[in-house]
Amino acid sequence: NGLTINQSFTAKGDACNGMIKLRDDYNNYSGGASKLFFAQGSIVQIERASIQKIAVTGANTIDVANSQDLGNNSGINFIGTMTPKTLYWVNGGGDWNNSSHWSFTSGGTPDPNDCQLPDALTNVVFDANSGFTPTSNTVSMPSSGAYVKDMTWINAPNNPIISSPANTYQGYEMNIYGSITLQNNMQYFVNN
């Protein structure tokens, strides 16, 4: 379970499309890590990535910029910092990865020039100002999964639902690196 990089490796995420995920799912239950071997002189550019269970070997350790260390990594220097943030769900039901549903304030207006999506350092809040109506009350998970630090549901109206498609085997999972608080009168159907 390894990969050799002889020339170059580039992985760059952005705020509008989310973080790049470098994660070992194969060894998820054995506790191991995937190995990336970088040959002498290879060029590595990794930025805005969530990295978990990756062991870098080869000529040198690598530097990654503005990325998240989700644990069990080796041979990686995390440089630059990502600031934890809180995002509030607004504008009723919709897709998790649609930035028009995320605001820095409860009931606020998303900034069209600064599309922000939750990541593993983000606290997300669904509340009375989330805009849920009886016909627009479902938050749909993306096939790439979702990442948050803490998720809080408090007083969101109209029996909200957070859901991934039925009978999915992979993807659509909710990755929570802190805590989750659910409210009464809601439904939670997400792969974990």
Phi, psi and omega per residue, in radians:
N1 nan 1.276 3.115
G2 -2.610 2.945 -3.121
L3 -2.453 2.301 3.103
T4 -1.789 2.249 3.096
I5 -1.906 2.020 -3.114
N6 -1.674 -0.503 -3.066
Q7 -2.119 -1.099 -3.097
S8 -2.629 2.697 3.111
F9 -2.502 2.087 -3.141
T10 -2.209 2.264 3.076
A11 -2.531 1.895 -3.104
K12 -2.292 2.127 3.041
G13 -1.648 3.049 3.057
D14 -2.565 2.913 -3.050
A15 -1.100 -0.567 -3.065
C16 -1.398 -0.508 -3.092
N17 -1.935 0.029 3.094
G18 1.568 3.029 -3.123
M19 -1.302 2.620 2.934
I20 -1.309 2.390 3.126
K21 -1.849 2.080 3.000
L22 -2.010 1.802 -2.995
R23 -2.571 2.459 3.100
D24 -1.572 1.767 3.061
D25 -1.500 -0.428 -3.112
Y26 -1.083 -0.785 -3.106
N27 -1.624 0.339 -3.050
N28 -0.942 -0.652 -3.067
Y29 -1.715 -0.304 -3.121
S30 -1.578 -0.232 3.118
G31 1.482 0.046 3.136
G32 -1.407 -3.025 3.122
A33 -2.429 2.582 3.041
S34 -1.297 2.546 -3.110
K35 -1.853 2.311 2.993
L36 -1.991 2.059 3.117
F37 -1.787 2.103 3.123
F38 -1.853 2.062 -3.141
A39 -1.195 2.742 3.086
Q40 -0.939 2.276 3.092
G41 1.502 -0.060 3.126
S42 -1.215 2.605 -3.109
I43 -1.788 2.212 -3.104
V44 -2.135 2.194 3.075
Q45 -2.300 1.846 3.117
I46 -2.207 2.220 -3.121
E47 -2.591 2.493 -3.109
R48 0.908 1.050 3.136
A49 -2.193 2.539 2.959
S50 -1.724 2.084 -2.998
I51 -2.109 2.257 -3.118
Q52 -2.569 2.322 3.075
K53 1.031 0.860 3.092
I54 -2.137 2.204 3.100
A55 -1.928 2.000 3.128
V56 -1.610 2.284 3.098
T57 -2.279 2.981 3.105
G58 2.047 -2.577 -2.981
A59 -1.061 -0.789 -3.049
N60 -2.596 2.929 2.904
T61 -1.270 2.846 3.136
I62 -1.995 2.677 3.057
D63 -1.800 2.347 3.056
V64 -2.164 2.434 -3.034
A65 -1.809 2.473 3.029
N66 0.811 0.884 -3.083
S67 -2.192 2.979 -3.065
Q68 -1.987 2.227 3.047
D69 -1.573 1.818 -3.120
L70 -1.614 0.169 2.994
G71 1.857 2.712 3.066
N72 1.053 0.686 3.069
N73 -1.899 2.712 3.034
S74 -2.544 2.645 3.130
G75 1.324 0.299 -3.093
I76 -2.184 2.245 3.026
N77 -1.769 2.087 3.111
F78 -1.581 1.987 -3.116
I79 -1.996 2.684 -3.044
G80 1.307 2.802 -3.127
T81 -2.164 2.611 3.005
M82 -1.897 2.270 -3.092
T83 -1.493 2.199 3.037
P84 -1.039 2.582 -3.121
K85 -2.495 2.900 3.022
T86 -2.084 2.267 3.077
L87 -2.098 2.493 3.132
Y88 -1.931 2.396 3.071
W89 -1.346 2.335 3.124
V90 -2.399 2.947 3.011
N91 1.233 0.549 3.014
G92 1.238 -2.791 -3.079
G93 -1.172 2.736 3.118
G94 2.880 -2.979 -3.099
D95 -1.497 2.362 -3.138
W96 -0.896 -0.753 -3.061
N97 -1.531 0.321 3.067
N98 -1.697 1.944 -3.032
S99 -1.139 -0.214 3.091
S100 -1.269 -0.051 3.096
H101 -1.824 0.064 -3.086
W102 -2.105 2.243 -3.132
S103 -2.293 2.707 3.095
F104 -1.417 -0.108 3.116
T105 -2.336 2.658 3.099
S106 -1.094 2.169 -3.134
G107 1.267 0.110 -3.082
G108 -1.331 -3.125 3.140
T109 -1.815 2.216 3.080
P110 -1.068 2.509 3.124
D111 -1.469 1.967 -3.091
P112 -1.153 -0.290 3.134
N113 -1.648 -0.034 -3.067
D114 -2.472 1.170 -3.078
C115 -1.167 2.100 -3.117
Q116 -2.036 2.310 3.022
L117 -2.111 2.618 3.132
P118 -1.108 2.614 3.018
D119 -2.408 -2.998 -3.022
A120 -1.178 -0.158 3.078
L121 -1.807 0.032 -3.016
T122 -1.680 2.322 2.946
N123 -1.580 2.266 3.129
V124 -2.013 2.478 -3.079
V125 -2.267 2.300 3.013
F126 -2.021 2.087 -3.015
D127 -2.454 -2.913 -3.085
A128 -1.066 -0.333 -3.128
N129 -1.775 0.292 -3.125
S130 -1.335 -0.201 3.043
G131 1.435 0.274 3.130
F132 -1.186 2.394 3.063
T133 -2.139 2.961 3.119
P134 -1.021 -0.485 -3.115
T135 -1.831 -0.027 3.126
S136 -2.447 1.292 -3.021
N137 -2.294 0.260 -3.087
T138 -1.965 2.271 3.009
V139 -1.743 2.075 -3.087
S140 -1.703 2.255 -3.129
M141 -1.329 2.566 3.092
P142 -1.410 2.700 3.132
S143 -1.104 -0.432 3.132
S144 -1.392 -0.062 -3.097
G145 1.484 2.968 3.133
A146 -2.236 2.607 -3.092
Y147 -2.245 2.285 3.084
V148 -2.560 2.826 2.966
K149 -1.482 -1.156 3.110
D150 -2.136 2.520 3.057
M151 -2.167 2.212 -3.113
T152 -2.225 2.223 3.011
W153 -1.975 2.080 -3.125
I154 -2.545 2.016 3.077
N155 1.064 0.444 3.046
A156 -1.254 2.262 -3.028
P157 -1.423 2.940 2.956
N158 1.122 0.694 3.017
N159 0.837 1.109 -3.062
P160 -1.107 2.737 -3.133
I161 -2.258 2.336 2.943
I162 -2.033 2.218 -2.901
S163 -2.610 2.578 2.911
S164 -1.976 2.791 -3.113
P165 -0.986 2.578 3.124
A166 -1.161 2.616 3.037
N167 1.043 0.596 3.045
T168 -1.632 2.429 -3.121
Y169 -1.647 -0.767 -3.115
Q170 -2.175 2.762 3.141
G171 1.361 -3.078 3.103
Y172 1.050 0.226 -3.074
E173 -1.478 2.736 3.075
M174 -1.798 2.085 3.124
N175 -1.839 1.928 -3.078
I176 -1.979 2.109 -3.075
Y177 -1.783 0.169 3.088
G178 -2.408 -1.865 -3.081
S179 -2.324 2.862 3.071
I180 -2.281 2.340 3.052
T181 -2.174 2.031 3.114
L182 -1.782 2.716 3.126
Q183 -1.826 2.917 2.978
N184 -1.187 2.823 3.064
N185 1.046 0.813 3.034
M186 -2.536 2.897 3.085
Q187 -2.201 2.423 -3.104
Y188 -2.214 1.887 -3.122
F189 -2.228 1.381 -3.084
V190 -2.340 2.465 3.044
N191 -1.152 2.410 3.106
N192 -2.107 nan nan
